[in-house]
Amino acid sequence: MRYSVLCLAIGSAIATSNVLAKSSEIEVIEVKGTYFNDYKVDTAKGAMRTDASLLETAQSVFVISDTVIDEQLATTLGEVLNNDASLTAGSKQRNRETFNLRGFGLSSSNGYLRDGHQHWSHYQQPIETLEQVEVIKGPSSILYGQSGPGGLVNMVTKKPTAKTVMNFGLDVDHLGSTRATADFGGAITDEEDLRYRAVLVKQDVTFDREYVDGNERTRDRFLGSMVLDYDINDSSFVRVHYDRTNDKAGLDTGAWLDSKGQVIGSDKTIRDFSWAFTDITVENKGIDFTHALTENFQVTVGYNEQDFSRQRFESAPRKPKDYQVGDSYGSRPYDRYDDWQFTTAFVDVTGEFELGGFDHQVLIGANSLDYYYGQLRVRASAVDFVEGQTQPARPDISYATDDSLYTSEFDYYGLYVQDLVTINEQWQVSLGGRYDKQNKEGADNESFLPKGGVLYHPSENGTVYFSYSEGFEPQRSSKLDNLEDKNHDMKLDAVTSQQHEIGTKWQLVDDRLLITAAVFDISKTGTLITTDAEAGSGYTTVTTQAGKQRHTGFEFAAQGAVNDRLFVMGSVMNLDAEYVRDKKYEGKSPIDAPKWSASLWSRYEFSDAFAVNAGAFYQGERFADPKNTITKEAYTRIDVGATYKLGLSHADVNVRFNIENLFDKNYLAGGGVNNVTIGEGTTFRLALQAAF
């Protein structure tokens, strides 16, 4: 627990008050409880790009603090996002995680932010660098450009502090996986105008699934991160950041399901060959500059480069139709090298002023993205394999021999404005708009998007709101290019989304507990629908841009302190997700979009030294295929944990012991028929965490 400093401060204040009370007629205020409310966060800058509180945000936002990340001994972003029921896991094939938010898939290219920058998320995120994760729900294109209808995940990183920070951690699980972490920070100069934060991580993972030849699947990950803050003067400061991730692991593209939704063969079998691997290197580097223009206005300029390179040596197993154990299956090996380069920049001017008798909190800004992708690939001859046979040897191929480089490039920029108008103590109005321009060969695109909201505050600790927002995702090409299609050369507009949301937020229990609820209706329109052409028409197909997907639902969440000892973070979502206009899937639900989902994590403090955690994570029935013929059963996973704080004079040392899936529940997590993720059985984790 991190309460020693706070307890000392409060204890000193009480003692001082008692002494003064004896010597003079000074009113003594009694302070009860020593809790630190570390489950509840009051702001999420990613939602509005300003300092507006959650009660002033006409949008559903769920924030997960680093306290919960530490308590759960989370090692992946997926383990963090389990705490929000509106997010469901997708496939984990090829060593990365995918997610659905309100039933819509989060794109690795435009579904994630890091400190407000669009972030390429084709790898497992370095969550050890994060101080909180913000789940911003619904279309958010007005502030960030291209984005899907479900929303965005904004990862907020740890920042330098003037106070010295020295945190060390070591955790191990029952399979022998280890992770060592170091988190340093503090002032470099006596004036404290130059500060730093550094994070180092070394992780070695052994997985519980094995390859067909009996070899273990392993992972080797290293992370190094550094952030520097410098106060240029009283009005300006600059922040420079750099981090590098090296991540190499064996491949597991997931298990196979039969027509009844049952795993074919053993839950522990990986059908990729043991020589298949992925080797990733990611570098992020950038600079942010903030200057106070006046007492009420400031400008922030940000720039970030993300270089992502990956070698993927695939065995590429393919599931035959009606496959059973003992049948042969094909493998089409290849060696592939991918190079992604993301360059983002933004400038935001924020300020507060009074005009027309109303208070205004305004944001005027622009952001841009420059995208490059290059690929080299060499294929080997296909082979057939039967379980029990000797595994084929690794093919003698290398991507470096490919003399043809495939590339894809585009850039876009957007201009946006937003104004939060305070009419009086009860009413606020939020208005905004964005102009966006994409430049891509054969796929130029322009869009204008509005956003609006009305907030009513029946009291200072409560809000009721209505909001409307839009999003867009440009097509790969500006025109339909298919000579055999009746609508060849048809102009293609961006896929658009619209959301209507009504919600409420309340600070209860003396502002210790945040309760939120929302009802939403999201429509995604403009997807391409292709049907067979009429016989004798001279065409093979007819393509129209008339597809529509509609998701409606209800969410409820609570996070914070119930009393001085009990802390909770819980959420529930009811979702009705459906293709309402689609030739193939009309009336069907998307994969991994359950009707009901729920999560709960809690901490109870028996004393300042000892606390226990308990959590429950529920996923309702979901479909594993787009035709909705294969169902994955509902499940509830129970996790527990305990923390004991050692009473050392110069350090806070916590010993944590967690049990994930306490009752060893068998379940299927995200993914479809050919790439489903098997839920892990009972997992034990032991950690030692020291803060000096």
N, C-alpha and C positions, 0 to 999 in steps of 0.2 A: 504494500500500500504506500501511497505517496502523501501521507498525512502529517509526517513529523514536523515539518516546518509550519504548516498551518496550525496544528495543535499547539505548538510552542507559542506562536503569535497570539492565538486566542487566549491561551492560558495566561500569558504575560499581561494581556490587556485586562483580563478579569482580576488578576492579582493586583495590578496597579490601581484599578478602580476601587478595590476594597480598601487599599491603603489610603487613597485620597478621601474616600468616604468617611473614614474615621477622623480625618483632620479638618474636614470642612463640609459644608452643606452642599455637596455635589450629588446630583441624581445618579444612581447606579443602575445601569441597564444590564439585566441578566442575559447572558448568551447561552443558549442550550444547544447541545449537539456539536459534534466535531466532524461532521461529514463533509466530503468534498464532492460536489455534484458533477461527476465526470462522465455521466451518461447523456447529459442534455447539452445541446449546442444551440445558441440563440441566433446565430447568423450563418449564412451560406453565400459567400460573395459570388460564387459561380452562377447563382440564379439570376441576379440583377446586375452584376458587375459593379455594384456600389455597396455601401455599408448599410443598406436597409436591413432591418431585422426580419426574421421569419414571419413575425406578425404583420409586417408591412409588405409581404411578398404574396401576390395573388397567384400562387402556384403551389402545387404539392412538392415538398422537398423533404428528403430524409437524410439525416447526417449521422455518420458512424464515426465515433471518436477513436483515437489511438488507444485509449484505455481498454475498450472492448477488443481491439485488435490484439493487444498484449495479453489480456485475460484468456482469450481463446487460443493463444499461441498460433495464430493464423500465419500461414506461409504463402498463401496465394490470394489474389484478389477475390476469387470465387468464395473462399472461406469467409471473407469479410462481407461480401454482398449477400450471403445467406441470411443476414440479419434483416433484410428488407424483403417482405413477402411479394412485393411487386416485381422482383427480379427472379427469374427462373434460369437454371443452368442449361446450356446447350451442350454440344459435343466438346470433348477435351482432346480430340484426335490431334496428332502432330504437335503435342506439347504446348498447346495454348488453350485458353479458355474462351468460350463464347457464351453470350447471355441474351435473354429476352427480357425486355422491360415493358410492362403492361402488355405482354404477348407479342410485341414486335422485336425482331432481331436487332441487336446493336452491332452496327458495322464497325470493323476494326479500324476503318479509315476516318469515320466521322461520328462515332458514338462515344468517344472518350476525350476528356480534357485533362491537362495537368497544369494547375495554376492558371487556368483560363486559356491556355494554348491548346489548339487541336493537337491530339496526340495519337500517333500510330501505335495500335495496341495489338500487334500480331505476335505478342510474346507474353509470358507471365510477368506481371508488373512487379517492380521492386517495392513491395509494400512496407519494407522496413524504413523507407524514407518518408512515410506519410504521417501527418498529424491528424487528418480526417479525410473521409470519403463522402462526397455529396452526391446524392442521387436526385437529379433534377428531372421531374416527370413531365411528359408531354412535349410537343414540338418546340424547339428552342432555336430555330434558324434565325430569328431576328437579331440575336447577339453573336451567333457563332457561324452563321452560314449554313452550308449543306449539313443536314442532320435528319435522322429518321423520326418517325412519329412517336416512338415510345419515350424518348427523352435522351438524357446524357448522364454519364458518370464523370464527375470532376474529382480528380485526385489532388489534394492539397498537401504540399510537401512541408517538412519541418524547416523552420527558419532559424537563422542565428539569433542568439540571445546574449545580453551583456553578462548574465549570470553564468558561471561555469557549469557545464554539463558533462558528466562522465558516467555513461551507462554501458554496462557489459551484460551480455546474455549468452547462455549456452543451453540448448535443448536437444533432447534425444527421444526417439520413439522406440517401440518394442521391436521394430525391424532393423534397428541399428542406424537409422537416418540421423544425421547430426546437423546442427546449424549454430554457428558462432557469430555473434553480432557485437559491434562496438559503435557507440554513438557519442561523439565529442562535440562540445561547443563552448563558446565564451568570447570574451573580449580579448583582442590581440594587443591593443594599446591601453595605456593608463586612462586616457580620456574616454575609452569605450566607444570611440567613433568608428572603429574597425572591428567587426565581429565575424565569427565563422561558425559553421556547423558541418561536421563530417560524419559519414556513416560507412562502415565496412561490414561486409557479410561474406561468410564462406559457408556454403551449404552442400552437403552430400546426401543424396536420397536413394534409398532402396525401396522399390515398389513391391506390392504383394502379388502382382500378376507376373507370370513367367512366360518366356518364349517356348516355342514348340520343342527346342532342343534342351530345355531345362535350365538355360542361363537366366540369371536375374536381370531385370531391367533397372538401370541406375541413372542418376542425374548428378552433374557437377556444376555448381553455379557460384560465381563470384560477382560481388557488387561493390563498387566504390563510388562515393558521392561527396561533393564539396560545394558549399554555398558560402559566399562572402558578401557581407553588407558593409557599405562605407557611407558615413554621413559626410557629405561634401561640405555642407553648412547647415544652418537652422532650417533652410527651406528645401534642401535637395538631398536625396540619397540614391545610391546605385547598388544594385544587387547583381552578382555574377554567379552562375551556377554551372556545374559540370557533373555528369555521372556516366558510368560505364558498367554495362552488364555483359558478362560472358556466361553462356548457358549451353551446356552440351548434355544430351540425354538420348537414350534409346527411344525408338518410336513405338507407339501403341495407338493404332488407329481405331481401337474400340472393339467391343464384342458384336456378334451377329445374333439377330433374333429370328425365330421362326414365325409362322403365320399366326400363332397364338400369343406372341409376345414373350415367349420363353427364350432364355439364352441357349444357343446351340452349343453343346459340349460343356466343358468346365468353365466356371466363372473366372478361373485363374489363368486361362490360356490366352496368350497373345499370338495372333496369326501372322503378324509381321515377323520377319526373320531377325535374329539377334544381331546381325551386322548392320541393320537399318538404324540410322541416327539422324539427328538434326543438331547443328552447331550454330549458335546465334551470337552475334556481337552487336550491341546497341550502345550508341553514344548520344547523349543529349547535352547541348551546351548553349548558353544564351546569356542575355543581359536585360535587366529591367531598370529603368530610370524614372524616378518620381520627383516632381518639382511642384511646390506650392506657389501657384500664380498669385493668389491673394489669400486672405484669411479664410475665404469660403470656397475657393476653386483650386483644383490641382490637376496636373496633367501627368499621365503615366504612359511611357513608351516601352514596349516589350519586343524582344526578338529571340527566336529559338531555332536551332538547327538540330534535327534528329537524323542520324545516319544509322541505318539498320541493314546489316548484311547477314545472310543465312545460307549455309550449305545444308541441303537435305538429301541424304542418300536413302532412297526409298526401295523397299521390296514390293510395295503396292499390291497387297493381296486383294483379290476380288471375289465377293460372295456369289456363287452360282445360284440360279433360281432353284428353290426347293432343296437347298443344300442340307445334307446330314453328315454327321461325323463318320468318317470312312470314305466319303466322296473326295475326289480331287478338286482343288481350286487353283485358279491361275494367279501367277505373280508376274508383274511387268516392271522390273526394276529400272530405276533411272537415277542419275546424279544431277542435281539441280543447284544452281546458285542464284539467289535473289538479292537485289540491291534496291532498297527504298531510301529516298531522301526527302524529308519533310522540312520545309523552311516556313516558319510562321512569323508574323509580325502584327502588332496592333498599336494603336494610339487611342487613349481614352482621356477625355476631359470630363471631370465630374465636379459638381458644385451645388450649392444651395443658395437660394435667393427668394425674395418676396416680390410678387407681381400681381396686381389686380386684387390685392387683399388675400391672396393664397400663397402658401409656402410651396416652393418647388425644389425637388431633388432631381437634377437633370444629369443625363449622360449623353455625350456626343462622341462618336468614335468611328474608327475604321479598322478593319483587319484584313489580312491577306494570307494566302497559302500558295506555295510553289511546290509542286509534286513531281517527282521523277521515280520511275521504276524501270529496272533492267533485269533481264533473265537470260541465263545460259542453261542449257539442258542437253544431256546425252542419255539416250535410252539403251538398255541391254535387251537381249533376246528374251522373249517370254518363256516361262517355265510352268509346268504343272506340278503340284505337290499334294501328297496325302499325309495326314498326321501319322506319325510313327516311322516314316521314312527318314533317311538322313537329310538334314537341311542342305539345300543347295549352297554352294560356296558363293562368296561375294563376287559379283561380276567385276572384271578388270576394265572399268570405265572411269572417266573423269570429265566433269563439266568443262574443265580448262581446254579441252579439245574442240569445243563447239566454236565454230567460226562465224556463227550468225547470232547477233545480239538482238533480242526482242526488247523494245522500249515502249514506254507510255509516259506521256507528259501532259500536264495541264497546270494552269494557275487560275486563281480567282481572288477577287477582293470584294469587300462589302462596306457600305456606309450605313450607320445606324444612329438612331436618336431615341431616347427614352426619357419620359418625364413622370415622376411620381408627385402628384399634386395633392397637397393636404388642404382640404376645404375647411374642415373644422376638426374638433377632437374626435368626432364620430366617423367622418367620411374622408376617404382618399380615392383618387382615380389614378390609374397607371395607363399611360398611352405610349406607343412606340411604333417604329417602322424601320424597314431595312430595304436598301437597294443592293442587289448582288449581281455580279457579272463573272461568268466563267469563260476562260479562253482555252479551248481545246480543239485541235484539228478535227473537223467534222462533227464537233459537238459543242459549239458555242451556246451559251445560255444566259438569259437575263431574267431576273425575278424581282418583284417587289412584294414584301410581306408586311402585314399589319399585326399588331398585338395590343390587346387592351384588357383592363381589369378594373373592377369596382370593389372597394373594401369598405366594410362597415364594422366599426368597433363599438359594440354595445357597452364595453367597459375597457379599462386600460389593459386588461389581461386577456382580452378575447377579440377575435376577428371572424367575420363571415365575409366570404368573397365570391365573386364570379369572374371568370376570365375566359378569353378567347385567344388562341394562338395558332400559328401556321408553321409548317415546315416544308422543305423541298429537297429532292435528290435528283440531280440531272441524269438524263439517259446517257448511255455510253456513246451514242451518236445522235446528231441533230436530225437525221433523216433515216427512214427505214430503207435498208439496203438489201433487197431480195427481189431479183428479177422475176421469180416465180410467184411472188405475192401480188395480189390484186392492187394493194395499196403501196407498191414500191415507190420510193422517193417521197413518202408521206412525211411531213414535218412532225417531229417528236418533241413534245413538251416535257418538262421535268415532272417527275412523280411528286405529287403534293399531298400534304396532310393538314387536317384541321382538327382542333380540339376545343370542346366546350367543357368547362369544369366548374363545379360549385363545391366549395369547401368551407371548413371552419377550423380554427386553431385556438387553443386555450392554454394559458399558463395557470396551473392549479397547484394546490398544496403549497401556498406561499411562494409561488413561482418556481417551485422545485420540479414540477412535472409538466411536460408539454404533451398535450393531447391534440391530435389532428384527425380529420376525416375529410374525404373527398369523393365526389361522384363525377365520373368522366365519360365522355363520348368522343372517340377518336375515329376519324375516317381517313383512309389512305386511298387516293384515287390516281388514275393515270397509268397504271401498270398495263403492259401489253398483253392482249388476248389474241391468240392465233387459232383459227378454226379452218377446217377443210373447205376449199372452194367448191362451188357447184360444178357438177359434171358438165363438160363441154364449154366451160367459161374460158378455157385457155390458161387458167392459173391453177396452182397447186393449193395455195393457202390464202386466207384473208386475215390480215392483222389489223386490229383496232386498238386504240388507247383508251379502253373503257373499263379496265379492271378496277374493282373496288373491294376494300377490306375494311370491316368495321369492328372496333373493339369498344365495348361499354363495360363499366364496372364500378365497384365501390372499394374504397380503402379506408382502413382505420389504423392508427399508430399511436403508441405512447412510449415516451422515454424520459427518464429522470429518476428522482428520488421519491419514493412513496412515504418514507420517513427517514430518520437519521441512520438507519441500518439497512434498509431494503432499497435496492436500485433495480429498475427494469428497463428493457428495451424490447418492445413487441410490436408486431404488425400483422394485419390480416388483409387479404385481397380476394374479392369475388370478381371473376372475369367472364365475360361472354364474348369470345373472339370468333369471328366468322368471315369467310369469303362470301360477300353478298352478290358479287358480279364477276364470275370467272367460269370459263367454259369447262375447265377440268375439275375445279374444286368448289364450285358454288354450293353453299350450304355446309361446307366442311370447316373444321378448325385447323389453325396452324399447328405444327409440331411443337411440343413442350409448352402448351398454353393451358394449364389446368384451370378448372372451374373455381376451385378454392386452393388457397395457399396461405400458410401462416408461419410465423417465427416468434420465438420468445427467448430472451437471454436475461439472466438475473444474477444479482450478487447480494448475499446477505452477510453482514459483518457481525460476527459473534463478539468480537473485540477489535481493538485497534491492530492486533497482531494476526488475527485469524478470520478468514472469510471463505465462504463456499459459493460456487457458481452452479447454476442449473439452466439448461436450455432445451427447447423442443422445436423441431423444424418439420413442418408438414407440407407435403406436396400431394395434391389430389390426382385423380386419374388424368393421364395425358395421352395424346396420340403419338405414335412413333413414326407414322407415315402420313403424307399429305392427303391420301385417300381415306384416312380414318378407319382403316380395316384392322389395325394392330394397336392395342391399348397397353400402356404401362400402368401397373397397379399403383394405387395411392400408398403412401407410406408416412410414418412418423419416426424421426430419429431423435433419440434422447442423448444429450451430452451433459456431463457433470465435471466439476473441477473444484480444487481447493487451493488456497494460498496461505502460506504461513510466513510472517515477517520476523526475521531474526533481529534481536535487539543488540545491534553493534553500535559503538559510539561514533564511528566516523563514516558509516555507510548504511544505506537501506538495502537489505538483502532479502529478496523474496524467493521462496521455494514454491513452485507451482507444480501441481499434478493434475492432468486433465485426462478424462476418458471420453472419447468420441464414439458414438453409437454403442451406448452402454449395454443394450440388450441384444447386440449383434444382429440387428435387423437386416435381412436380405432385401435389397431394393435396386431399382434401376434409376440412375440419375438422368442427365441430359443426353441428347443424341438420338439418331434414328435407327432404322433397321440394320444398317451396315456399319454403324459407328457409335453404338450406345456405350455410355460410361457405366461401369459396374460400381455401385456404391460400396465404399470400403467397410469392412467388418469392424469389430471392436478394435480401437486404436488407443494405445497408451502413450502419453507424452509427459516427460519430466523436464522441468526447466529451472535454471538458477539465474536470477536476474539481480544485478547489483548496481546501485546508483551511489556515486560518491559526491 
